C-alpha cells in the first residue's frame, strides 16, 4: 500500500507534529504573497510574517546565494557583514539600544534576553502574560501557555492576566491599564517574597498571541512605572510586530510608547532564513557578557547576515512600512463593514488584524465557528488562521507587500465565507 505523506511524517518525525488545517496543505513553491501546492493550486498567503518581504524575494535570494558562494563561517573570525547589519539595524532603534547578539531562532533570542535580565539584576523572577508564547527552550517554554510544563510552572515565573478587549482585565476597558499594572505589581511582590526577586517582564508590544487586543499607545505606561521602580528590565519580543509591520512605527514598542531595555527579533529579519537577534543597551550587554559565556556557531554568519542586509534593503527601498500603514487603513475599513451575528469586534495593528467571534452577550467564544471559517477560507484559496485564548479570533497577518487589491480579494472571499459557514457552538 502506498504511504501517504502524513503517514511518512509520523513514521519519520514522530506523533503530534503540528500542521495547519484539517487537510494539511502541501506547499511546493512561493512568490511574493502567493503560494502553490503540489497540485498546482494557488493560495493567497494572508498569514505569513516569516516571508516578511514576500516569498522568495529575488534580492534576498541573490544575497544568500552570492555570499554562500564566497564564504560562510562564524563570528570567531572577523567579517564585515554582521557588523554592517548591526550598525544599520540599530539606526532604527532608540532608547540607547546599540548592540546586538546574533542567534538563529526567536526562542534562542528570548532565552538570552532572560539571562540578560538576570545578569543586570542578580535576580531570577520573571513575568509574562497568561496567554502568550515566547519560545521552545526550557527557559522560554515556561512563559508560554500552550501546554503546562511537566511538574507545573516553576516558582520563579508569574503569569499575569493578559489584556483583553471583550473581557478586560479589571472589568472595564477604561480601567484595564491600571488593573494590568496592579497585577504586575502583585506578581513582583510575590517573586520578592518567594526569594527569587524580580528580574524583568517579557511581552509582545501588540500582544499578538493574546489576540491583538485593542490597546492604545500609553496602555503600558503604568506598568512601566511599576517595573522601573522595582528595578526590573522590560524585554520587548518584536518577532511579530517588528520591522515596520505596525505601519506607523518600525517597532511595536515605539507604537505602544515605551522604552525597552532589551529587544528580541527573529524570523522576519532575514525573510525566513533562520536568524534572530537580541538588541540591548551597552550596559545591559556588558552585564550579560560578564556573567555568561556565550557563543553561537551559526549566529551572525556571513550568509545569514547577507540575508538580513538584503531584507532591510527591501523594507527601506520599497517603503514597506508606509505601505503597511496604507493597506492597514483600507483593510480595517473593509473589516469594520463586515456584518455577522457572531462577529463581536475587529482589531488591527498595522499589517496585523483580528476578528473576534462570540456566541452570546456573555462573550462566550465561538471557537468552533472560527475553526470552520478558517477551513472554508482555505478551501477558497486563502491561508489564514485563528488566535487568542480560545482560538475564536480570526488572525490575518500577511507578508508586507500585501496590496490593497490583495486585501479586497481577501475580504470579498471572507464576506462569502461568513455567509456559507454554518453557525455552531
C-alpha positions as CSV (number, residue, x, y, z in Angstrom):
1,X,0.0,0.0,0.0
2,X,1.3,3.5,-0.9
3,X,2.4,5.5,2.2
4,X,0.7,9.0,2.4
5,X,2.9,12.0,3.3
6,X,1.1,12.3,6.7
7,X,1.9,8.7,7.4
8,X,5.5,9.2,6.3
9,X,5.8,12.3,8.6
10,X,4.5,10.3,11.6
11,X,7.0,7.4,10.8
12,X,10.0,9.7,10.4
13,X,9.1,12.7,12.8
14,X,7.0,11.0,15.4
15,X,3.5,11.7,16.6
16,X,1.7,15.1,17.1
17,X,3.9,17.1,14.7
18,X,1.8,20.2,14.1
19,X,0.3,21.1,10.8
20,X,-2.1,23.8,9.7
21,X,-5.6,23.0,8.6
22,X,-7.8,19.9,8.7
23,X,-6.4,18.8,5.4
24,X,-2.8,19.9,5.6
25,X,-1.6,21.9,2.5
26,X,1.4,20.5,0.6
27,X,3.2,23.7,-0.4
28,X,5.9,23.4,-3.1
29,X,6.5,27.0,-4.4
30,X,6.2,30.6,-3.3
31,X,6.4,34.0,-4.9
32,X,5.5,37.3,-3.3
33,X,2.2,36.9,-1.5
34,X,1.3,33.7,-3.3
35,X,1.9,30.0,-2.5
36,X,1.3,27.0,-4.8
37,X,0.5,23.4,-3.6
38,X,1.7,20.1,-5.2
39,X,-1.5,20.0,-7.3
40,X,-0.7,23.5,-8.8
41,X,-3.4,25.3,-6.8
42,X,-2.6,28.9,-5.9
43,X,-3.2,30.3,-2.4
44,X,-3.1,34.0,-1.2
45,X,-0.9,34.0,1.8
46,X,-2.7,36.1,4.5
47,X,-0.9,34.7,7.4
48,X,2.9,34.5,6.9
49,X,5.2,37.0,8.7
50,X,8.2,34.7,8.1
51,X,8.4,35.8,4.4
52,X,8.3,39.4,5.6
53,X,9.1,41.0,2.2
54,X,7.4,38.3,0.2
55,X,8.2,34.7,-0.6
56,X,11.5,34.1,-2.4
57,X,12.2,37.7,-2.9
58,X,14.9,37.9,-5.7
59,X,17.1,40.4,-3.9
60,X,17.2,38.2,-0.7
61,X,17.7,35.0,-2.7
62,X,20.6,36.6,-4.6
63,X,22.3,37.9,-1.5
64,X,22.1,34.4,0.1
65,X,23.5,32.7,-3.0
66,X,26.2,35.2,-3.7
67,X,27.6,35.1,-0.1
68,X,27.2,31.3,0.1
69,X,29.4,31.0,-3.0
70,X,32.2,33.0,-1.3
71,X,32.3,32.2,2.4
72,X,30.3,31.0,5.4
73,X,31.8,30.8,8.8
74,X,31.2,32.0,12.4
75,X,32.0,35.1,14.4
76,X,35.2,33.9,16.0
77,X,36.6,35.1,12.7
78,X,36.2,38.7,11.7
79,X,33.7,39.6,9.0
80,X,32.1,42.8,7.8
81,X,28.6,41.5,7.1
82,X,27.4,41.0,10.7
83,X,28.9,44.4,11.8
84,X,27.3,46.2,8.8
85,X,24.0,44.7,9.7
86,X,24.0,45.5,13.4
87,X,25.2,49.1,12.6
88,X,22.3,49.6,10.1
89,X,19.6,47.9,12.2
90,X,20.4,49.8,15.4
91,X,19.9,53.1,13.5
92,X,16.2,52.1,13.5
93,X,16.3,51.8,17.3
94,X,16.2,54.5,20.1
95,X,16.4,54.3,23.8
96,X,20.2,53.8,23.9
97,X,19.9,50.3,22.3
98,X,23.0,50.0,20.1
99,X,24.5,46.5,20.4
100,X,23.4,43.0,19.4
101,X,23.9,39.3,19.8
102,X,23.0,37.3,16.7
103,X,21.4,33.9,17.0
104,X,19.3,31.6,14.9
105,X,15.7,31.4,16.4
106,X,13.4,33.6,18.4
107,X,13.5,31.0,21.2
108,X,17.2,31.5,21.4
109,X,16.9,35.2,21.4
110,X,14.4,35.2,24.2
111,X,16.4,32.8,26.2
112,X,19.4,35.1,26.0
113,X,17.2,38.1,27.0
114,X,16.0,36.3,30.1
115,X,19.7,35.8,31.1
116,X,20.4,39.5,30.4
117,X,17.7,40.4,32.9
118,X,19.3,38.0,35.5
119,X,22.8,39.4,34.8
120,X,21.7,43.0,35.3
121,X,19.5,42.5,38.4
122,X,21.1,39.4,40.0
123,X,17.6,38.0,40.4
124,X,15.7,35.3,38.6
125,X,12.0,36.1,38.9
126,X,10.3,36.8,35.5
127,X,6.8,37.9,34.5
128,X,4.8,37.3,31.3
129,X,1.1,37.3,30.4
130,X,-1.0,34.2,30.9
131,X,-1.8,33.8,27.2
132,X,1.4,34.2,25.4
133,X,4.2,32.4,23.5
134,X,7.9,33.3,23.7
135,X,9.7,30.1,22.5
136,X,10.6,26.5,22.9
137,X,13.7,26.4,25.2
138,X,13.4,25.2,28.7
139,X,13.5,28.8,30.0
140,X,11.1,30.3,27.5
141,X,8.6,27.5,27.3
142,X,7.6,28.0,30.9
143,X,6.4,31.6,29.9
144,X,4.2,30.1,27.2
145,X,0.8,28.8,27.9
146,X,0.1,26.4,25.1
147,X,0.9,23.4,27.4
148,X,1.7,23.5,31.1
149,X,5.3,22.3,31.8
150,X,5.8,18.9,33.3
151,X,5.8,19.3,37.1
152,X,3.9,22.6,36.8
153,X,5.1,26.2,36.4
154,X,8.3,26.9,38.3
155,X,8.1,29.2,41.3
156,X,10.3,31.9,39.7
157,X,7.6,32.5,37.0
158,X,4.5,34.6,37.3
159,X,1.9,34.9,34.6
160,X,-0.5,37.9,34.8
161,X,-3.9,38.1,33.1
162,X,-3.4,39.3,29.5
163,X,-5.2,42.4,28.2
164,X,-8.5,41.6,26.5
165,X,-10.9,43.7,24.5
166,X,-14.1,41.9,25.2
167,X,-13.3,40.6,28.7
168,X,-11.0,43.4,30.0
169,X,-8.7,42.9,33.0
170,X,-10.3,44.7,35.9
171,X,-13.8,44.6,34.3
172,X,-13.7,47.6,32.1
173,X,-11.6,48.9,29.2
174,X,-11.2,52.2,30.9
175,X,-9.6,50.6,34.0
176,X,-7.7,47.8,32.2
177,X,-4.3,49.6,32.1
178,X,-4.5,50.2,35.8
179,X,-5.6,46.7,36.6
180,X,-2.9,45.2,34.4
181,X,-0.2,47.3,36.2
182,X,-1.7,46.2,39.6
183,X,-1.4,42.6,38.7
184,X,2.2,43.1,37.6
185,X,2.9,44.8,40.9
186,X,1.3,41.9,42.8
187,X,3.4,39.4,40.9
188,X,6.6,41.4,41.6
189,X,5.8,41.3,45.3
190,X,5.2,37.6,45.2
191,X,8.5,37.0,43.5
192,X,10.4,39.1,46.0
193,X,8.6,37.3,48.9
194,X,9.5,33.9,47.4
195,X,13.2,34.8,47.4
196,X,13.6,34.9,43.6
197,X,13.5,38.6,43.3
198,X,12.3,40.3,40.1
199,X,14.5,40.4,37.0
200,X,12.0,41.7,34.4
201,X,9.0,41.3,32.3
202,X,8.8,39.9,28.7
203,X,6.0,40.9,26.4
204,X,4.9,41.4,22.8
205,X,4.1,45.1,22.3
206,X,0.9,44.3,20.3
207,X,0.0,41.3,22.5
208,X,-0.1,39.2,19.3
209,X,-0.7,35.7,20.7
210,X,-3.1,37.2,23.2
211,X,-5.4,38.0,20.3
212,X,-4.3,41.6,19.3
213,X,-6.5,43.3,22.0
214,X,-7.5,46.8,21.3
215,X,-4.9,48.6,23.5
216,X,-3.8,52.1,22.6
217,X,-0.4,53.9,22.9
218,X,0.2,54.6,26.5
219,X,-1.5,51.5,27.7
220,X,1.7,50.2,29.3
221,X,2.8,53.5,31.0
222,X,1.6,52.5,34.5
223,X,3.1,49.0,34.1
224,X,6.4,50.5,33.0
225,X,6.5,52.7,36.1
226,X,5.9,49.6,38.3
227,X,8.7,47.7,36.6
228,X,11.1,50.5,36.8
229,X,10.5,51.2,40.5
230,X,11.1,47.5,41.2
231,X,14.4,47.6,39.3
232,X,13.4,45.1,36.6
233,X,14.1,45.1,32.9
234,X,11.5,45.4,30.1
235,X,12.0,42.9,27.3
236,X,10.1,43.6,24.1
237,X,9.6,40.5,21.9
238,X,9.3,42.1,18.5
239,X,9.4,38.8,16.5
240,X,5.8,39.5,15.2
241,X,5.3,43.3,15.3
242,X,8.8,44.5,14.3
243,X,10.3,45.7,11.0
244,X,7.6,48.1,10.1
245,X,4.6,45.8,10.4
246,X,2.7,48.2,12.7
247,X,3.0,50.8,9.9
248,X,3.1,54.0,11.9
249,X,6.4,52.9,13.5
250,X,9.3,50.5,12.8
251,X,8.8,48.8,16.1
252,X,5.8,47.8,18.2
253,X,7.3,49.2,21.4
254,X,7.6,52.6,19.8
255,X,3.9,52.4,18.7
256,X,2.8,51.5,22.2
257,X,5.1,54.2,23.6
258,X,7.6,52.6,25.9
259,X,11.3,52.2,26.1
260,X,12.5,48.6,26.4
261,X,15.9,47.6,27.9
262,X,16.1,44.6,25.5
263,X,14.5,43.9,22.1
264,X,14.3,40.4,20.6
265,X,13.8,39.8,16.9
266,X,13.6,36.7,14.7
267,X,12.2,35.1,11.5
268,X,11.1,38.3,9.6
269,X,14.6,39.8,9.8
270,X,16.0,37.6,7.0
271,X,12.8,36.8,5.2
272,X,12.6,33.3,6.7
273,X,16.3,32.4,6.7
274,X,16.9,31.1,10.3
275,X,18.2,34.2,12.1
276,X,17.4,36.0,15.3
277,X,19.0,38.7,17.5
278,X,19.0,40.3,20.9
279,X,19.4,44.0,20.9
280,X,20.3,45.9,24.1
281,X,21.9,48.9,25.6
282,X,25.7,48.7,26.2
283,X,25.3,48.5,30.0
284,X,22.9,45.5,29.7
285,X,25.1,43.8,27.1
286,X,28.2,44.3,29.3
287,X,26.5,42.7,32.3
288,X,25.5,39.7,30.2
289,X,28.9,39.2,28.7
290,X,30.5,39.3,32.1
291,X,28.0,36.9,33.7
292,X,27.6,34.4,30.9
293,X,30.0,32.9,28.4
294,X,28.0,32.9,25.2
295,X,28.9,31.8,21.6
296,X,26.6,30.7,18.8
297,X,28.2,28.8,16.0
298,X,25.7,29.9,13.3
299,X,24.6,33.2,14.8
300,X,25.9,36.1,12.7
301,X,27.4,34.0,10.0
302,X,28.1,35.9,6.7
303,X,25.3,34.2,4.7
304,X,22.7,34.9,7.4
305,X,23.9,38.5,7.7
306,X,23.7,39.0,4.0
307,X,20.1,37.9,4.0
308,X,19.4,40.3,6.9
309,X,21.0,43.2,5.0
310,X,19.1,42.4,1.8
311,X,15.8,42.2,3.7
312,X,16.5,45.5,5.3
313,X,17.3,47.0,1.9
314,X,13.9,45.8,0.6
315,X,12.0,47.2,3.6
316,X,13.7,50.6,3.3
317,X,13.9,50.9,-0.5
318,X,10.4,49.6,-1.2
319,X,8.8,51.7,1.5
320,X,7.1,48.7,3.1
321,X,6.5,50.4,6.4
322,X,4.5,53.2,4.8
323,X,2.8,50.6,2.6
324,X,1.7,48.8,5.7
325,X,0.1,51.9,7.1
326,X,-1.8,52.5,3.8
327,X,-3.0,48.9,3.4
328,X,-3.9,48.6,7.1
329,X,-6.3,51.6,6.9
330,X,-8.0,50.0,3.9
331,X,-8.3,46.5,5.5
332,X,-9.7,48.0,8.7
333,X,-12.3,49.9,6.7
334,X,-13.4,46.7,4.9
335,X,-13.3,44.7,8.1
336,X,-15.4,47.2,10.0
337,X,-18.0,47.0,7.3
338,X,-18.5,43.2,7.8
339,X,-21.7,42.0,9.3
340,X,-22.3,38.7,11.0
341,X,-24.3,37.7,14.1
342,X,-21.3,36.3,15.9
343,X,-18.8,39.0,14.9
344,X,-18.1,41.0,18.1
345,X,-15.1,43.1,17.2
346,X,-12.4,43.7,14.5
347,X,-9.0,45.0,15.5
348,X,-5.7,45.9,13.8
349,X,-2.2,47.0,14.4
350,X,-0.7,47.8,11.1
351,X,-0.5,44.7,8.9
352,X,-1.9,42.6,11.7
353,X,-5.6,42.0,12.1
354,X,-8.0,40.1,14.2
355,X,-11.8,39.5,14.0
356,X,-13.3,38.0,17.2
357,X,-16.4,35.9,17.2
358,X,-18.6,35.2,20.2
359,X,-21.8,33.2,20.7
360,X,-23.8,35.5,23.1
361,X,-23.8,38.6,25.2
362,X,-21.7,36.8,27.8
363,X,-18.9,36.8,25.2
364,X,-18.7,33.0,25.1
365,X,-16.0,32.2,22.5
366,X,-17.3,31.0,19.1
367,X,-14.2,28.8,18.7
368,X,-15.8,26.1,16.6
369,X,-17.2,28.6,14.2
370,X,-13.9,30.3,13.7
371,X,-12.3,26.9,13.1
372,X,-14.8,26.2,10.3
373,X,-14.4,29.7,8.9
374,X,-10.6,29.1,8.5
375,X,-11.2,25.8,6.8
376,X,-13.8,27.5,4.5
377,X,-11.2,30.1,3.5
378,X,-8.5,27.5,2.9
379,X,-10.9,25.7,0.6
380,X,-11.4,29.0,-1.3
381,X,-7.6,29.5,-1.6
382,X,-6.8,31.8,1.3
383,X,-4.3,30.9,4.1
384,X,-5.0,32.4,7.5
385,X,-5.6,31.1,11.0
386,X,-7.0,31.8,14.4
387,X,-5.6,33.2,17.6
388,X,-6.5,34.1,21.2
389,X,-7.1,32.3,24.4
390,X,-10.0,30.3,23.0
391,X,-9.0,30.4,19.3
392,X,-12.1,32.4,18.5
393,X,-10.3,35.3,16.8
394,X,-9.6,35.1,13.0
395,X,-5.9,36.0,12.5
396,X,-4.8,37.9,9.4
397,X,-1.0,38.6,9.2
398,X,0.2,38.7,5.5
399,X,3.6,39.4,4.1
400,X,4.4,43.1,3.9
401,X,3.9,43.5,0.1
402,X,0.2,42.5,0.5
403,X,-1.6,45.1,-1.5
404,X,-5.0,46.9,-1.4
405,X,-6.0,44.7,-4.4
406,X,-5.0,41.6,-2.4
407,X,-6.9,42.9,0.6
408,X,-10.1,43.4,-1.5
409,X,-9.7,39.8,-2.9
410,X,-9.4,38.5,0.7
411,X,-12.3,40.5,2.2
412,X,-14.6,39.7,-0.7
413,X,-13.9,36.0,-0.1
414,X,-14.4,36.4,3.6
415,X,-17.8,38.0,3.1
416,X,-18.9,35.0,1.1
417,X,-17.4,32.6,3.7
418,X,-19.2,34.3,6.5
419,X,-22.5,33.7,4.7
420,X,-21.8,30.0,3.9
421,X,-20.1,28.8,7.1
422,X,-22.8,27.3,9.4
423,X,-23.1,28.8,12.9
424,X,-22.2,26.3,15.6
425,X,-21.5,26.4,19.3
